Amino acid sequence: MLPWPLDALLDLVLPSRCVACRQPGEVWCSACRPAPRAHWSLRRLAPPIAAGTSYDGPVRAALIAYKERGLHNLRSELAVYLADAVTFIEASVTSTDSRCPVGPAVLVPVPSMPGAVRKRGGDHIGRLADLAAAGSERAVLPLLRLAGPVADSAGLTAQQRESNLSGRMSARLQATTGSPPVVLVDDIVTTGATIREGCRALAAAGWPILGAAVVAATPRLSPAEIHGSSTGQNQRIGLALR
């Protein structure tokens, strides 16, 4: 792949090219775009997290282009993976635990720092959530907010990520009797620190949590923690509900 400055310059003067293979045509060609295949990530931890695909190769290139280079026309393609992960969470939880509220989930985007929102020209996770909910009975509700400064998590260890986010999120609204179940949504899961903090804040406000759904999960965690198939994994969903 070309260095970013040259890559960005070519994007201005040449027709659309695939963000992964750089061939002219679609912004993310079908040959480079893997089919959604929701699977468990960090399955031994609570809350349960489902990912639509793995964060490597063409998917990594597409997410970076969407988030950092402003290629917003990748939203619809990336949202397909998020929607697939949300569907997986909904179906798995409601079929394996009778205590789970029944009904379409409310998608709660992980909040971004104001500076990141300005730099990226909007809330990139919120936009993905809106598309993942489109055409369904799901709603999107920005329930979470950040309190205090949060450092960029890039390059931080798992322990540093936990410390960086610990106690930094809070819910804007308290749940009431009959509040719908929520699914926390994000673009990428690496260690699960962001997901755990978001779910902590939601649980503290009384919201019933089905789990979390992400576009992609990094394969750097451990081969034992990233699984390419949902088959036979549904029984593990109860971990987050106890």
N, C-alpha and C positions, 0 to 999 in steps of 0.2 A: 504494500500500500504506500502511496506517496506521502511525504511529510505534509502535515496539516496546512501550512501557509500556501504551498504550491497547489495542494488539493483544493483549497477554497478558491484560489484564483482560477483554476481550470473550471470549477463549477460555474463561474461567472461568464466564461467565454465559450464553453462547449455545451452541447445539448445535455439533457439529464443523463446521469450515469449511475449505475448501481453503487451504493455506498460500500458494498463489500468487495465485489469483483472488479468494479470500475468500468464495466462494459457499458456502452451507450444503450439507452432505453429506459426502463423503469428505474425509479429512484432506489428500489430494493427489489431486484429481479426474483422471479419465482424459483430459479435454480438455487439461489442463495438463501431463500426464506424457508426455514424448516416448518413442517406442519406442527400446529399446537399439540402438545402432548403433556397435559397436566400431570404433575407428579409431586410426591411429598419432598420437602426439603427440611433439613434439621428435624427429621421425624421423631427423634428421641426426646425432643424438648417441647415444652408448652410455651405459647399456643401453637396449634397446628398451622403449618405454613404450606401452601400449595404454590408451585411455580408453573407457569405455562411452558417454559422451555429452559434450556441451560444458557448461562451468560458466558458465551465464548464465540469465537469466530465471527460469522456474519451478524449474529444477534448483538454481540458486543459493539460491532461497528455501527449498527443501526441505532442502538440506544445512545451511544456517544454522539452520533450525528444529530439525533433528535434533541438531546439535552444541551449539548455544548456548542453545536454549530447552527442551531436554529432551523433545522430541516423539519418543520412542523407537519409537512405532508406525509411524514412517516407515522403520524399518530394512529391512523386507522389500522395499519398493519400491526403495530405494537399492541394496540388495544385488544386485538383478537386473542393474544396470549393471556392478557389479564382477565378477559371475560371467561376464557376457558378455565383458568385457575379458580375464579370465583364460583363458577358452576360446579367444579369439582368439590370445593369446600362445602357449598350448600347441600349438594347431594349426599356427600359422605357423612356429614354431621347429622343431618336430619334422618338419615337411614340407620344410624348406629346408636343414637342416644335419645331416649324418649323425653328427657328433660329439656331438650333444645326447643325454643320457640319455633312454631311453624309459620311460614310466610316468607315473602321475598326479603332479601337482606338489604340493609342500608350500607352503601359503600362509604367508608370514611378514609379519605386520602391522608397519608402521612404529611404533616406540615413541613414546609421548606422555610428557610431563613429569608427574610424580606430582601436581602441583598441578592440571594440566588434567584429569587422570583424576578427581580428587576433585570438581572443579567440575562436571564433566559426568556425574557419577554412574556412572562406569565407563569402560572402554576402548572408545570409540566405533568405532575402526578394527577392533579385535579382534572386536567383535560383528558388524560387516559381513562380516569374513572368515569367521566361523563360518557365517553364512547363505549366503555364496557357495560354501562347501564342502559344505553340506547336500545330501544326496541324490546325492552323487558319491563317487568314491574318493579325493578330495583330503583332506588333513589340514591342520590349522592348528597351527603351532608358533611360539610367541613367542620366536624365537631372539635378537632384538636387544634391547639395552639402551642407555640414554643414560648417558654419563659426563660429569659436570659440568653447569653451568647452560647452558641454551639459551634465548635470547631469543625472544619472540614474533616470527614472521617477517612479520607484517602490516606493510606499509609499508616493508619493507627492499628495497633494490635487489638485483639478481641477484648482484652481487659480495658484498654484505653477507650474503645468504643463504648463500653458499658459505662465507664466513669464520665465520659463526655456527655452522655444523654441522661444519666440517672436523675430522675426528678424534674426534668426539663419540660415535660409535656403536661398539659392539663386539658380537661374537657370544658367546652364553652357552655354546655347544657347538662343538667342532671337528667338521668332517665326517670321516667314515671311508670306507673303500673301499665302494662301492656305495650311498653316501648318495643319497637321491632328489633330483631337481632342485627348485629353489625358485623361487617367484614372489613378489617383494616387493609388498605391497599397501598402498595409501593411499587417502584419500578424494579429494584434489585434487592435481593437478600444476600448478605455475605456472612455475617456472624449471627444475625437475628437480634442484635442489640436494639435497633430502631423499632422493630416489630414488638419486642417485649416491652419497651418503654411506652409505646402507643397503647398497647393492650392494658398495661398497668393503669394508665390515666383513664381509659374508658371504663375499666372495671371499678375504679375508685368512684366514678360518677354513676355507677349502677347499670351500665349498659350491658345487655347480654351479648357475649362475643362468640361468634361461630369460629373465628380463626382469622388468618391473614392470607391474602393472595397477592402475588407479585408477577410481573412480566417474566422475570428470569432469576435463576439462582446461580451464584458463582460456583464453578466446579473446584475452586481452590480449597474448599472446606475439607472434604475427605470423600473418597469414593464411596465410603459406607454411608454417608449422609446425603448424597445426591442420587436419587433413583429415577430411572428413565421410564418407569411404568407405575401406574396406580394399582395394578392388580395385587390383591391380597394385603393391601396396606390399610384398608378402612377401619380395622379394629383398633388402630392406634389413635384414632381421633379423640377417644375418651380422656386422654391425658390432660387436655386443656379444659375439660369441663368438671374436673374434680378439684 
